[in-house]
C-alpha cells in the first residue's frame, strides 16, 4: 500500500475543513491523521502539535478572509467599500465557523506573524477611511469598532444566540447603516 504524500498546506487545509465541520474544539491530531490517511506522528513533520495546528488554522483564516475582502472591494470606494468589506467578513465568518473560532483566539499567539496577518487585512480598512478624510486617530477607533461589531455579530450568529424572529440579515444591514452614519460625522474632523 503506497504511503499518503502530505505537505503542510494540505495538513492545514484538511484541519480547517475538520474545524468547520466538527468545531475547532473537536479537532485532534488523531482525527486529522485519520482524515489524511496517515499516522498521527507523521503530522509532526508539518506542525509542532495541536496548539501550533490551531495557530496555523488561525493564520490560514485571516489570510483567506483578507483575500476575500480585497476581492470584493476592488473597484469600490468609500462607504460602498466599507459595506462590501463588512459583508465579506460576515460571510466568511459564518461559512467557516471552526476556522473563525480559531481566528478569535489569535492573541494567545501574539507574535510578528500574527500581527502581520491581521494588520494586512485591517490596512484595507485604513486605506478606505483615509480616502474619506477621517483622521488617523479616528480610523484606529473605527477599526476597533467595526472589528468588535463584526466579530461579535458573527460569533453570536454562529452560536445561534439571536433569539427573536426578526431577520438576522436585516439586523446586520441596519447595524452597518448605523455605523456608517456615525462614520460620516467623523469626516474632516482633524
C-alpha positions in Angstrom: 0.0 0.0 0.0 1.6 3.3 -1.0 2.2 6.0 1.6 0.0 9.1 1.5 2.0 12.1 0.5 1.2 15.2 2.6 2.6 18.6 3.0 2.0 21.5 5.4 -0.5 23.2 3.1 -2.6 20.0 2.9 -2.4 19.5 6.6 -3.7 23.0 7.3 -6.5 22.8 4.7 -7.7 19.5 6.0 -7.5 20.7 9.6 -9.6 23.8 8.6 -12.1 21.5 6.9 -12.4 19.4 10.1 -12.7 22.5 12.2 -15.5 23.8 10.1 -17.3 20.5 10.0 -16.9 19.4 13.7 -15.8 22.6 15.5 -12.3 23.7 16.4 -12.8 22.3 19.9 -13.2 18.8 18.4 -10.1 19.0 16.2 -7.5 16.5 17.2 -4.3 15.2 15.6 -5.7 11.7 15.6 -8.8 12.9 13.7 -6.7 14.8 11.3 -4.3 11.9 10.7 -7.3 9.6 10.0 -8.7 12.1 7.5 -5.4 12.3 5.7 -4.8 8.6 5.8 -1.5 8.8 7.8 -0.4 8.0 11.4 -0.5 10.9 13.9 3.3 11.1 14.4 3.8 12.0 10.7 1.9 15.2 11.3 4.8 16.4 13.5 6.8 16.8 10.3 4.5 19.7 9.5 3.2 21.1 12.8 4.5 21.2 16.4 1.4 19.8 18.0 -2.3 20.8 18.4 -1.7 24.3 19.6 0.6 25.0 16.6 -2.0 23.5 14.3 -4.7 25.8 15.6 -2.4 28.8 15.2 -1.8 27.7 11.6 -5.6 27.5 11.1 -5.9 31.0 12.5 -3.3 32.3 10.1 -4.9 30.5 7.3 -8.3 32.0 8.2 -7.0 35.6 8.4 -5.2 35.2 5.0 -8.3 33.7 3.4 -10.5 36.5 4.8 -8.1 39.1 3.6 -8.1 37.7 0.1 -11.9 37.7 0.0 -12.2 41.2 1.3 -9.7 42.5 -1.2 -11.6 40.9 -4.0 -14.9 42.5 -3.0 -13.5 46.0 -2.5 -11.7 46.2 -5.8 -13.3 49.0 -7.8 -15.3 50.3 -4.8 -14.6 53.4 -2.8 -15.8 55.0 0.4 -18.8 53.7 2.2 -19.6 51.2 -0.6 -16.2 49.6 0.1 -16.9 49.6 3.8 -20.3 47.9 3.3 -18.8 45.3 0.9 -15.9 44.6 3.4 -18.4 44.0 6.2 -20.4 41.6 4.2 -17.4 39.7 3.0 -16.1 39.4 6.7 -19.5 38.2 7.8 -19.9 35.7 5.0 -16.5 34.2 5.7 -17.0 34.1 9.5 -20.4 32.4 9.2 -19.5 30.0 6.4 -16.2 28.9 8.2 -17.3 28.7 11.8 -14.5 26.5 13.0 -11.8 28.5 11.3 -13.4 31.7 12.6 -13.3 30.4 16.1 -9.6 29.8 15.7 -9.2 33.3 14.4 -10.7 34.8 17.5 -8.1 33.4 19.8 -5.1 34.8 17.9 -4.0 37.0 20.9 -2.8 33.8 22.6 -0.1 33.6 20.0 0.8 37.3 19.6 3.9 37.5 17.6 5.2 39.1 14.5 3.4 36.6 12.2 0.0 37.1 13.8 0.4 40.9 13.9 1.3 40.9 10.2 -1.6 38.7 9.1 -4.2 40.7 10.9 -2.7 44.1 10.2 -2.7 43.5 6.4 -6.4 42.9 6.4 -7.2 45.9 8.5 -4.9 48.1 6.4 -7.5 47.8 3.7 -10.0 49.5 6.1 -7.4 52.2 6.9 -7.0 53.0 3.2 -10.7 53.3 2.7 -11.3 55.5 5.7 -8.3 57.7 4.8 -9.9 58.4 1.5 -13.0 59.6 3.4 -10.9 62.3 5.1 -11.1 60.7 8.5 -8.2 61.3 10.9 -5.7 58.5 11.6 -6.7 58.6 15.3 -10.4 58.1 14.5 -9.5 55.5 11.9 -7.9 53.4 14.7 -11.0 53.7 16.8 -13.2 52.8 13.8 -11.1 49.6 13.1 -11.7 48.5 16.7 -15.4 49.4 16.5 -16.0 47.5 13.2 -13.9 44.6 14.3 -15.8 44.3 17.6 -19.1 44.6 15.7 -18.2 42.1 13.0 -16.6 39.5 15.2 -19.2 39.8 17.9 -22.2 39.6 15.5 -20.7 36.6 13.7 -19.9 34.9 17.0 -23.4 35.4 18.3 -24.9 34.2 15.0 -22.7 31.2 14.8 -23.8 30.2 18.3 -27.5 30.8 17.4 -27.7 33.4 20.2 -30.1 35.7 18.4 -33.4 34.6 19.7 -36.1 36.7 18.2 -37.9 36.1 14.9 -36.6 39.2 13.1 -34.3 38.6 10.2 -30.6 38.4 11.2 -29.7 39.7 7.8 -31.9 42.8 8.3 -30.3 43.4 11.7 -26.8 43.1 10.2 -27.6 45.6 7.4 -29.2 48.0 9.8 -26.2 47.8 12.1 -23.9 48.6 9.1 -26.1 51.6 8.2 -25.9 53.0 11.7 -22.2 52.5 11.9 -21.7 54.2 8.5 -23.9 57.1 9.6 -21.7 57.5 12.7 -18.6 57.4 10.5 -19.9 60.3 8.4 -19.8 62.5 11.4 -16.1 62.0 11.7 -15.2 63.2 8.3 -12.9 66.2 8.1 -12.6 66.3 12.0 -8.8 66.5 12.3 
